[in-house]
């Protein structure tokens, strides 16, 4: 049986099972960092776009009506958070959302909360 976690005050309301399932700090930090980056409307739009297509900075800038340096800044932050990845094709760098559970979940949450449909 798992070790009982003794709390300073026993109010009779804390479920020991919940305490044992509490996520590790590293897991919570990764999710927090990702969500922090998506708190910016421009990054959120760029992330959503890259969940559906692979694109270069110049085209993302045109789609978002932003300068290339501004888009590059947002891409760098999204990439550092592990939400997107890049691949070079010749002289051009292309960006897309990473294919992992966190990114997929965030993509679906954005569409559910915003009532946004995935493009067909």
N, C-alpha and C positions, 0 to 999 in steps of 0.2 A: 504494500500500500504506500502511496506517496506520503511524504513527510507533511505533517500538519503545519501550516504557517500560522504562527502566533502573532496576533495583532495587538497593539497597545490597548485598544478599546474594543471590547466585544459587544457589539450592538445586536448581535444575532441576525444580521442582515447580509453578511458577506458569505458567498458561496465558495467554499474551498476549491471546488472544481474550476471555477473561473480564475482563481489565483494561480492554479497550476497550468492553466492554458494561456496565461498572459504572454503575449508575443515578446520575443527578445528585443532589446533596445536597438540592435542593428537592423532588424526587420522594420520596426516602427520608423527608424530614421530614414530608411530607403523610401518608404511610402510617403513620409512627411516631405522629404526633399522633392519627390516627383510631384506631389500635390502643390507644393510651394511654387514650382515652376509653372504649373498650369493655372495658377492664380492670376497670371497676367493675360488679359484678353488676346493680345497679339500672339503670344506663345500658344495659347489654347487653340486658336484658329489654325496656326501653322501645324501644331500637333495633329489636329483633326484631319487636315489636308493630307499629311504624310501617313496617316493611318490608312488612307485610301489610294495613294499614288506615290510614286517615287519622282522627285523633282529636283532641279538645280536651283541655286540661289537666285539667279536672274529671273527665272520664271516665278519662283515663290514671291520675289519682290514685286513683280508685275501683278500677280494675283492679289496680293495683300495691299497693294498701293503703298509700298514702303520702299525706302532706299535699300540697296544691296548691303551696305554696312550694318544697317539696323537689323535686317533679316539675319545676317551672319552672326550678330550678337545673340539673337534669340536662338538660333540653331546651336550655337556653342553651349548655351545654358541647358537646352533640352538634351544635347548629347552628353554633357557632364552628368546629368541626372539619370542617364541610361534609358531615356525614352525614345531616342532616335539613333540611327547609325548612318554612316556614310560609306560610299564606294566610289572610287575614281573610275571613270570611263574616258580614256584619252586625257584631254586637258580639263575635262569637266568633272565636278564632284556632285554626286547625286545623293539625296537624303531620303530616308524612309523611316517609318516607325519600327522599333525593334519588335521581334516576334517572341514576346515572352508573356507570362501570365499577368504581370502587373500592367503592362502596356495594353494588353487586350481588355483587361477589366476596366481600366481608366477610359479607354475608347468607348466601351459600351455604356459606362456611367454617364459620360458626356452626352451621348446620344439619347439616353433615357431621360436624364434631367432636363436637357434642352429640347426634348421632343423633336430630335433631328433624325431623319431617316438616312440610312446608309445609301449611297448611290448604287444603282443597279449595275 
